[in-house]
Amino acid sequence: MNVLIADDEPLARERLSRMVGELDGYRVLEPGASNGEEALTLIDSLKPDVVLLDIRMPGLDGLQVAAKLCEREAPPAVIFCTAHDEFALDAFKVSAVGYLVKPVRAENLAEALKNAERPNRVQLAALTRPAAEAGSGPRSHISARTRKGIELVPLDQVIFFIADHKYVTLRHEGGEVLLDEPLKALEDEFGDRFVRIHRNALVARERIERLQRTPLGHFQLFLKGMNGEALTVSRRHVAGVRKLMNAL
């Protein structure tokens, strides 16, 4: 994969170039860009697969550059590399696949570059936007801000969503992430793949294994990939879960 680095600090460009050069399968395109306008010009001429993009730059900043890339049919994947951690939520809006805070660590850069390979470049602009905005049906990935940056979780790896106050916990095959999305919005978008078992829980239909009643009369649902851990089914949703299981 060809990687373009855009940063107004020469030493930062050199450090990122050296780190990328130590990874197999990536080639740094030279020269790098020192401002937003240069970045867009080089993207047009060099056609990189990935852009490592600073946010604070002269002229167009990194967020403005990424927003312009979203308007294109086949944009490169964007990974922000910045000294500022307060713009992570804005990165969602411009379809970033990674958000790394300087000083960038080699292992986090390697993981972000791997994430950039998962969806193809044509899909990137739509992956992290709600379906109503993207206009192309439900998303194929869920985006979450983590300590590693912006993480994309493939929808077919999601086991359940559980709401807790203002956040929603997403459990997937590799662990958990927190989402800043309402449970109801997730249910509306993915209702054909997930079923509500409690006022605060949605589970993947294809993960349902068995429904079990406890000695105290409560109902627990066991899911594939949960290693024996069960979720509580509220009484008002038991009938619906049973009906769904009979149809599976």
SVG drawing of the C-alpha trace seen along z (x, -y; Angstrom):
<svg xmlns="http://www.w3.org/2000/svg" viewBox="-45 -29 58 53">
<polyline fill="none" stroke="black" stroke-width="0.4" points="0.0,0.0 1.2,-3.5 1.3,-6.0 1.4,-9.8 2.4,-11.8 1.0,-15.3 2.4,-17.3 3.8,-20.8 6.6,-19.7 9.6,-18.2 10.8,-16.2 7.3,-14.7 7.2,-13.7 10.6,-12.1 9.7,-10.1 6.4,-8.8 8.3,-7.9 10.9,-6.0 8.2,-4.1 6.2,-3.2 9.4,-2.1 10.0,0.4 6.7,2.2 6.2,4.8 3.8,4.1 3.9,0.2 5.8,-2.3 6.1,-6.0 5.4,-8.3 7.8,-11.2 7.7,-14.1 5.3,-14.5 3.0,-17.5 3.5,-20.4 0.1,-21.9 -3.5,-21.0 -3.4,-22.4 -0.2,-20.4 -1.8,-17.3 -4.7,-17.5 -2.4,-18.2 -0.2,-15.2 -3.2,-12.9 -4.4,-13.8 -1.0,-13.1 0.3,-10.2 -3.0,-8.3 -2.0,-7.0 -3.9,-4.2 -3.5,-5.8 -2.9,-9.4 -1.3,-10.1 -2.7,-13.5 -1.9,-16.1 -4.8,-18.3 -3.2,-21.7 -1.6,-22.8 -1.3,-26.1 -4.1,-26.9 -6.6,-24.0 -6.3,-22.0 -6.5,-18.2 -10.2,-18.0 -10.9,-20.2 -8.7,-18.1 -10.5,-14.9 -13.9,-16.5 -12.9,-17.3 -11.7,-13.7 -15.1,-12.4 -16.7,-14.1 -14.6,-11.9 -15.7,-8.5 -12.5,-6.7 -10.8,-8.5 -7.7,-7.2 -8.0,-6.0 -7.3,-8.7 -5.4,-8.2 -5.0,-11.4 -1.7,-11.8 -2.0,-14.8 -0.9,-16.3 -4.5,-17.2 -6.9,-14.6 -10.0,-16.8 -10.8,-16.4 -11.5,-12.6 -15.3,-13.0 -14.9,-15.4 -12.8,-12.7 -15.9,-10.5 -17.6,-13.0 -14.9,-12.8 -14.7,-9.0 -11.3,-8.6 -10.2,-5.0 -7.6,-6.0 -6.8,-8.7 -3.4,-8.6 -2.1,-11.1 1.5,-12.2 4.0,-10.9 2.7,-8.1 3.6,-4.6 4.8,-2.1 2.4,0.6 -0.6,-1.8 0.5,-3.0 0.8,0.6 -2.7,1.4 -4.2,-1.7 -2.6,-0.8 -4.1,2.7 -7.5,1.2 -7.1,-0.9 -6.9,2.3 -10.2,3.8 -12.8,1.8 -12.0,0.8 -11.4,-2.8 -14.8,-3.3 -16.6,-2.2 -14.5,-4.3 -16.5,-7.6 -19.8,-5.8 -18.6,-3.4 -18.8,-5.7 -21.8,-7.8 -25.4,-6.9 -27.4,-5.2 -29.7,-8.2 -26.7,-10.3 -24.9,-7.7 -28.0,-6.9 -26.9,-3.3 -28.6,-1.2 -27.1,0.0 -23.4,-0.3 -21.1,2.7 -18.9,1.5 -19.5,-0.3 -17.0,-3.0 -15.8,-3.7 -13.3,-6.0 -10.8,-3.9 -7.4,-4.6 -5.9,-3.3 -7.8,-5.9 -10.8,-5.3 -11.6,-1.6 -13.9,0.0 -15.8,3.2 -17.3,5.3 -21.0,5.8 -20.8,9.6 -18.4,9.7 -20.8,7.8 -22.4,10.0 -24.5,7.5 -25.1,3.8 -25.9,2.8 -26.9,-0.7 -25.6,-2.2 -26.5,-5.9 -25.2,-7.9 -23.0,-5.3 -23.6,-1.9 -21.2,1.0 -20.5,3.0 -19.2,6.5 -17.5,8.1 -15.3,11.1 -12.2,9.3 -13.4,7.4 -15.5,4.3 -15.8,0.7 -17.9,-2.2 -20.3,-4.0 -21.7,-7.4 -24.9,-6.3 -28.4,-5.7 -29.5,-2.1 -32.8,-3.0 -30.9,-4.3 -28.9,-1.1 -32.1,0.9 -33.8,-1.1 -30.7,-0.7 -29.9,3.0 -33.3,4.4 -33.1,7.2 -29.9,8.5 -30.4,7.7 -33.3,8.3 -34.1,6.5 -34.1,8.7 -34.2,6.0 -34.9,2.3 -31.1,1.8 -29.9,4.7 -29.8,5.8 -28.3,9.1 -27.3,10.6 -30.0,13.0 -27.5,15.4 -25.6,15.6 -28.5,16.9 -27.8,20.3 -30.4,21.1 -32.9,19.5 -32.8,20.8 -35.0,20.2 -33.2,19.8 -34.5,21.3 -35.7,17.8 -37.8,17.6 -35.6,15.2 -34.7,15.8 -31.2,15.9 -30.0,16.0 -26.8,17.7 -25.0,16.5 -22.3,18.0 -18.9,16.4 -19.7,15.5 -17.9,18.4 -20.9,19.4 -21.7,15.9 -25.5,15.1 -27.6,12.0 -30.9,11.3 -34.1,11.3 -36.8,9.1 -40.2,10.7 -41.9,8.5 -39.4,9.7 -39.4,13.4 -42.3,14.3 -40.6,12.5 -37.3,14.2 -39.0,17.6 -40.9,16.9 -37.7,15.8 -35.9,19.0 -38.6,21.2 -38.2,19.5 -34.4,19.9"/>
</svg>
